[in-house]
Amino acid sequence: MLSRITRTILASSATALLRQPLRKVEGRSLSRAIHTSQERCKKDEKDSKPSGLVLHVFANAESRERKAYLDILREYKTNNEMRRGHVEFIQVALKYMDEFGVNRDLAVYKAVLDVLPKGKFVPRNYFQTIFMHYPKQQHVAIDLLCKMEHNCVIPDLEMQEMLLNIFGMQALVLKKFWRMMYWMPKFANLNPWPCPTPVPKDPKVLAKLAMNKISSIDVQTEITEFKTKDVEDAIDDTWIVSVMSSLQEELLRKQPLDTPIFVEGPYTVWIADHCIDYFILKGATKEKNNVYQDPDDVSDIRIPFWDKKEIILAPTVHEQNDGTYFGMCATGTSTKDSLLSWIRCLQEKNPVLTIIPVVFKLISSTREQFYIDSNESENNILQTKDQQKDTN
């Protein structure tokens, strides 16, 4: 216990210190020296570019290439050491990845993730772990991983080390990353029609991949490429990718000569993120003649070996309920003239097509609807009545 004299001396000295004016620290007051960190931040803000200009860098870029995208990320990291506005910057960077063509590049995803500062978002205690430490930063990192999953980009162990350095072991981002590392390698090679990486941009190559995908049910299917300039009186100068098997040629030879066949389309098939239009050559539906109308009826048991009736063979894979499919094709222009050239090219190997009538049932590509207001329709009716009166 302090004595009364000691407590009196301490109280008087503290009062004297409080009454004294603030000391000068290098020409500045003490209160101003305490807030030097705020002054330094304001100085850095003046030197750095405004956040609005940084967010519009991707939109104002001259070229939409991978190199320009990485240059923007590098410039942001070098000119913004404090990494202010990193959440908004990453959101804009993810938005423009498709336009720059880097949505399937793992190295670019790592460069975007490297924008986040290291060690700042790691939780230090149990309560920070429970209440999701720095939720905005974790959400934007999860959005980056979801975009990788949508574009079928499998992360690696280097990205795991980056996430550990940024968010720590207990973050939700790591849980999302571990789920991706478990499921994505399992489904990576399960596609029966794999597409080459990077995806080709040539429409003819994409058409061959699409025709191979559609006709893979019959192993005897052959892919043939035609050119419309080899056909007489052809208007379009384009290519035709056609598929037809020997079984389909046999079914076409058995087709009745007086029954028309149809060219229908266009239908769509997807190759990676590209949509390809194709057309089909289809015959009419055949009538099914069942030998036994009720196979469960035991009142009149018939033995097929002794009956003088034909045995119905099982239908082929090309004989479906809606018709018999004789072939498919994809053209460069998807016009009626290119389809007419396709039929003429098939006539060389299938002379039956010169006799059988072919009907084109094409879907119109214009789906716009025009609406007329009631006032306009009334005005048109009145104008027609006035014209009739004048003529009379």
RAURGI-V437333 format. One record per residue. N is the residue number from 0. RES is the residue in one small letter. PHI is phi as a letter, one per 20 degrees, with the letter a starting at -180 (999 if undefined). Layout:
BEGIN
N/RES/PHI + N/RES/PHI
END
This chain:
BEGIN
0/m/999 + 1/l/e + 2/s/f + 3/r/f + 4/i/f + 5/t/f + 6/r/f + 7/t/f + 8/i/f + 9/l/f + 10/a/f + 11/s/f + 12/s/f + 13/a/f + 14/t/f + 15/a/f + 16/l/f + 17/l/f + 18/r/f + 19/q/f + 20/p/f + 21/l/f + 22/r/f + 23/k/e + 24/v/d + 25/e/l + 26/g/n + 27/r/c + 28/s/f + 29/l/f + 30/s/f + 31/r/f + 32/a/f + 33/i/f + 34/h/e + 35/t/f + 36/s/f + 37/q/f + 38/e/f + 39/r/f + 40/c/f + 41/k/f + 42/k/f + 43/d/f + 44/e/f + 45/k/f + 46/d/f + 47/s/f + 48/k/f + 49/p/f + 50/s/f + 51/g/f + 52/l/f + 53/v/f + 54/l/f + 55/h/e + 56/v/f + 57/f/f + 58/a/f + 59/n/e + 60/a/f + 61/e/f + 62/s/d + 63/r/d + 64/e/c + 65/r/f + 66/k/f + 67/a/f + 68/y/f + 69/l/f + 70/d/f + 71/i/f + 72/l/f + 73/r/f + 74/e/f + 75/y/f + 76/k/f + 77/t/f + 78/n/e + 79/n/c + 80/e/f + 81/m/f + 82/r/l + 83/r/f + 84/g/m + 85/h/f + 86/v/f + 87/e/f + 88/f/f + 89/i/f + 90/q/f + 91/v/f + 92/a/f + 93/l/f + 94/k/f + 95/y/e + 96/m/f + 97/d/f + 98/e/f + 99/f/e + 100/g/m + 101/v/d + 102/n/f + 103/r/d + 104/d/d + 105/l/f + 106/a/f + 107/v/f + 108/y/f + 109/k/f + 110/a/f + 111/v/f + 112/l/f + 113/d/f + 114/v/f + 115/l/f + 116/p/f + 117/k/e + 118/g/n + 119/k/f + 120/f/e + 121/v/f + 122/p/f + 123/r/d + 124/n/b + 125/y/f + 126/f/f + 127/q/f + 128/t/f + 129/i/f + 130/f/e + 131/m/l + 132/h/f + 133/y/l + 134/p/f + 135/k/f + 136/q/f + 137/q/f + 138/h/f + 139/v/f + 140/a/f + 141/i/f + 142/d/f + 143/l/f + 144/l/f + 145/c/f + 146/k/f + 147/m/f + 148/e/f + 149/h/f + 150/n/e + 151/c/m + 152/v/d + 153/i/e + 154/p/f + 155/d/c + 156/l/f + 157/e/f + 158/m/f + 159/q/f + 160/e/f + 161/m/f + 162/l/f + 163/l/f + 164/n/f + 165/i/e + 166/f/d + 167/g/n + 168/m/f + 169/q/e + 170/a/e + 171/l/f + 172/v/f + 173/l/f + 174/k/f + 175/k/f + 176/f/f + 177/w/f + 178/r/f + 179/m/f + 180/m/f + 181/y/e + 182/w/e + 183/m/f + 184/p/f + 185/k/f + 186/f/e + 187/a/f + 188/n/d + 189/l/e + 190/n/f + 191/p/f + 192/w/c + 193/p/f + 194/c/d + 195/p/f + 196/t/d + 197/p/f + 198/v/f + 199/p/f + 200/k/d + 201/d/f + 202/p/f + 203/k/f + 204/v/f + 205/l/f + 206/a/f + 207/k/f + 208/l/f + 209/a/f + 210/m/f + 211/n/f + 212/k/f + 213/i/f + 214/s/e + 215/s/f + 216/i/f + 217/d/d + 218/v/f + 219/q/e + 220/t/f + 221/e/d + 222/i/e + 223/t/c + 224/e/d + 225/f/d + 226/k/c + 227/t/f + 228/k/f + 229/d/e + 230/v/e + 231/e/f + 232/d/m + 233/a/e + 234/i/e + 235/d/f + 236/d/d + 237/t/b + 238/w/d + 239/i/c + 240/v/d + 241/s/d + 242/v/c + 243/m/a + 244/s/d + 245/s/f + 246/l/f + 247/q/f + 248/e/f + 249/e/f + 250/l/f + 251/l/f + 252/r/f + 253/k/e + 254/q/f + 255/p/g + 256/l/f + 257/d/e + 258/t/e + 259/p/f + 260/i/d + 261/f/c + 262/v/d + 263/e/d + 264/g/q + 265/p/e + 266/y/d + 267/t/d + 268/v/c + 269/w/d + 270/i/d + 271/a/l + 272/d/d + 273/h/d + 274/c/d + 275/i/d + 276/d/e + 277/y/b + 278/f/c + 279/i/c + 280/l/d + 281/k/c + 282/g/e + 283/a/f + 284/t/f + 285/k/e + 286/e/f + 287/k/e + 288/n/d + 289/n/e + 290/v/f + 291/y/d + 292/q/f + 293/d/c + 294/p/f + 295/d/e + 296/d/e + 297/v/e + 298/s/f + 299/d/c + 300/i/f + 301/r/c + 302/i/d + 303/p/f + 304/f/f + 305/w/d + 306/d/f + 307/k/e + 308/k/c + 309/e/f + 310/i/e + 311/i/f + 312/l/f + 313/a/f + 314/p/f + 315/t/f + 316/v/f + 317/h/e + 318/e/e + 319/q/d + 320/n/f + 321/d/e + 322/g/q + 323/t/d + 324/y/e + 325/f/e + 326/g/r + 327/m/b + 328/c/b + 329/a/c + 330/t/d + 331/g/f + 332/t/d + 333/s/l + 334/t/d + 335/k/f + 336/d/f + 337/s/f + 338/l/f + 339/l/f + 340/s/f + 341/w/f + 342/i/f + 343/r/f + 344/c/f + 345/l/f + 346/q/f + 347/e/f + 348/k/e + 349/n/c + 350/p/f + 351/v/f + 352/l/f + 353/t/f + 354/i/d + 355/i/f + 356/p/f + 357/v/d + 358/v/d + 359/f/e + 360/k/d + 361/l/d + 362/i/e + 363/s/f + 364/s/e + 365/t/e + 366/r/d + 367/e/f + 368/q/d + 369/f/d + 370/y/d + 371/i/d + 372/d/f + 373/s/f + 374/n/f + 375/e/f + 376/s/f + 377/e/f + 378/n/f + 379/n/f + 380/i/f + 381/l/f + 382/q/f + 383/t/f + 384/k/f + 385/d/f + 386/q/f + 387/q/f + 388/k/f + 389/d/f + 390/t/f + 391/n/f
END
